[in-house]
Amino acid sequence: MDGNKTGKYIPPHKRAQLANASPSDPPVASKFEKFLQNRNEYASIKAESNWGRRDRRNGFLDGEDLKQAEQLFQQEKHEGIDFESYEDMPVEISESSYSMSNFSDCQVHPTLLANVRKMGYENPTPVQKYAIPCLFARRDLMVCAQTGSGKTASYLFPMVAKMLNDGPPEQSMGRGSYPLGLILAPTRELSIQIHEEALKFCYKTGIKVAVVYGGADPRSQSRELERGVDIIVATPGRLIDFINRGKVTLSIVKYVVLDEADRMLDMGFEPQIRTILESTTNPSRETTMCSATFPQPAQDLASQFMKEYIFLSIGKVGSTTENIIQTLYNVEEHDKKVFLHDKLQSLQGLVLIFVEMKRTADYLEDYLIERGYRCGSIHGDKDQPQREKVLRDFKSGKVPILVATDVAARGLDIPNVTNVINFDTPNAIEDYVHRIGRTGRVGKEGLAISFINDKSKPIVKDLYSLLLETKQNIPDWFDEMYQKTVITNRRFDYGRNRPYRHNWNR
Ligand SMILES: Nc1ncnc2c1ncn2[C@@H]1O[C@H](COP(=O)(O)OP(=O)(O)OP(=O)(O)O)[C@@H](O)[C@H]1O
């Protein structure tokens, strides 16, 4: 009974937690205790729209969701945003009659407008200015806009607005969830992030949002689905599990979004996406696909799932922002880690280091920790709680260096990432664009460093064009490397008709 002076039984899983707690730590509340606390604290808050009365909810708002949204509102920081850098960007839109200049230009419920103000969004970003009116007009939409340009709000804002304007569905549904909104994303961390954004947009509206993703306890996700959910954010595999178990039915889904659509439609995910979209049988389904990169094969595939869609691109498709300074170093494989060690000493802010293999991520993490850096790593072999913890520590700056495989390349929005390092170069330019896009977000400046050597051959040609297009400095040695690659490519037709593929070993 060491350390348990009251003699009260303590379950084994809590003993270590209590042993590590200092006397000044507040007592740890169980999940149920937290639920009761939040329910009491938020008991008097009623939904501000008729969505709160959907199915069995009777106006009752989920205390945990409210609390989480309030904490997220407090974290919003939008200083240093430079939208002017976007203003002269070329806009291509297949039907030109759609644009707006303020969030209030469309018919929007006051609670949603208040939420947008709480998020600190004063004006829509360029992609939002065009995408939102298209979606209000109930058109299918394919959006290609640079990393960090605000694509998430460009589909969430109109989805929530239309749901509020239309009100909840008339008929009462059976057990489980019958969502109206479905957002699919390729990684668990991105799903979590989109869910957090959706919680803010839906704050006090009564629209219930949930996230389901692999690696997390399916029981708590299942319980949430049983209580009824209106917008589901999901990774495809876990969603299909819940569909098969009858916890989710997609028959009334009206709004479908594929975030990182080119990734969702590549060889790995495409069959799952097809299965999911075939379950969305509502004939008035509205589909949005968005990404910062949209290679032609992905656009062709995407168009099979859409009807008479509008194509919107801001800036050049698949390009990156000029706000990111891209610097290349010619470093041989065996010199890379020492070079990295030196480079890190001169960098300020959060540093995200990309590698190709999971074992390189582990190895590099150990190497940097041994040299006194506060460093963590994230990749597909880590368990989900570890992945979420390291990301939290990175965001808060507790661990300012994160070594990652491409699980962290897409969509993650971490405001203080000032440097991205490609320790290993990716094999496809799309991956390069997404990786470096973790910095230089919403018009801010960022630095992207890439270590280049013979192994970088697969992207030399595309990288050269990207550097030219984004007015970056091209070192002489890279120019030579490019010339050689072009000559070799001509001889062997190397890299032409590159299949649409993904490296699964991440
Ligand atoms: N209208 C706005 N005003 C101010 N900040 C905004 C606005 N819209 C979005 N943001 C902020 O911009 C950041 C980037 O947005 P978001 O993550 O949606 O970019 P994205 O285009 O989806 O990027 P990626 O291609 O990397 O996924 C977020 O922190 C978001 O809160």
Ligand as a Chemical Component Dictionary entry (heavy atoms), coordinates in Angstrom:
data_LIG
# 
_chem_comp.id                   LIG 
_chem_comp.type                 NON-POLYMER 
_chem_comp.pdbx_formal_charge   0 
_chem_comp.three_letter_code    LIG 
# 
loop_
_chem_comp_atom.comp_id 
_chem_comp_atom.atom_id 
_chem_comp_atom.alt_atom_id 
_chem_comp_atom.type_symbol 
_chem_comp_atom.charge 
_chem_comp_atom.model_Cartn_x 
_chem_comp_atom.model_Cartn_y 
_chem_comp_atom.model_Cartn_z 
_chem_comp_atom.pdbx_ordinal 
LIG N1  N1  N 0 -9.577 34.236 -43.399 1  
LIG C1  C1  C 0 -8.552 33.948 -42.607 2  
LIG N2  N2  N 0 -7.985 34.894 -41.837 3  
LIG C2  C2  C 0 -6.935 34.605 -41.034 4  
LIG N3  N3  N 0 -6.377 33.383 -40.925 5  
LIG C3  C3  C 0 -6.895 32.406 -41.670 6  
LIG C4  C4  C 0 -8.010 32.626 -42.537 7  
LIG N4  N4  N 0 -8.327 31.456 -43.123 8  
LIG C5  C5  C 0 -7.460 30.537 -42.654 9  
LIG N5  N5  N 0 -6.608 31.101 -41.771 10 
LIG C6  C6  C 0 -5.501 30.430 -41.041 11 
LIG O1  O1  O 0 -4.548 30.067 -42.016 12 
LIG C7  C7  C 0 -3.849 28.897 -41.617 13 
LIG C8  C8  C 0 -3.719 27.942 -42.791 14 
LIG O2  O2  O 0 -4.992 27.470 -43.178 15 
LIG P1  P1  P 0 -5.213 25.983 -43.707 16 
LIG O3  O3  O 0 -4.572 25.008 -42.779 17 
LIG O4  O4  O 0 -6.635 25.834 -44.005 18 
LIG O5  O5  O 0 -4.360 26.022 -45.048 19 
LIG P2  P2  P 0 -4.397 25.005 -46.268 20 
LIG O6  O6  O 0 -4.555 25.817 -47.491 21 
LIG O7  O7  O 0 -5.375 23.917 -46.025 22 
LIG O8  O8  O 0 -2.914 24.415 -46.212 23 
LIG P3  P3  P 0 -2.364 22.955 -46.656 24 
LIG O9  O9  O 0 -2.367 22.927 -48.158 25 
LIG O10 O10 O 0 -0.998 22.926 -46.100 26 
LIG O11 O11 O 0 -3.274 21.947 -46.072 27 
LIG C9  C9  C 0 -4.608 28.339 -40.433 28 
LIG O12 O12 O 0 -3.903 28.653 -39.250 29 
LIG C10 C10 C 0 -5.920 29.090 -40.446 30 
LIG O13 O13 O 0 -6.439 29.276 -39.146 31 
# 
loop_
_chem_comp_bond.comp_id 
_chem_comp_bond.atom_id_1 
_chem_comp_bond.atom_id_2 
_chem_comp_bond.value_order 
_chem_comp_bond.pdbx_ordinal 
LIG N1  C1  SING 1  
LIG C1  N2  SING 2  
LIG C1  C4  DOUB 3  
LIG N2  C2  DOUB 4  
LIG C2  N3  SING 5  
LIG N3  C3  DOUB 6  
LIG C3  C4  SING 7  
LIG C3  N5  SING 8  
LIG C4  N4  SING 9  
LIG N4  C5  DOUB 10 
LIG C5  N5  SING 11 
LIG N5  C6  SING 12 
LIG C6  O1  SING 13 
LIG C6  C10 SING 14 
LIG O1  C7  SING 15 
LIG C7  C8  SING 16 
LIG C7  C9  SING 17 
LIG C8  O2  SING 18 
LIG O2  P1  SING 19 
LIG P1  O3  DOUB 20 
LIG P1  O4  SING 21 
LIG P1  O5  SING 22 
LIG O5  P2  SING 23 
LIG P2  O6  DOUB 24 
LIG P2  O7  SING 25 
LIG P2  O8  SING 26 
LIG O8  P3  SING 27 
LIG P3  O9  DOUB 28 
LIG P3  O10 SING 29 
LIG P3  O11 SING 30 
LIG C9  O12 SING 31 
LIG C9  C10 SING 32 
LIG C10 O13 SING 33 
# 
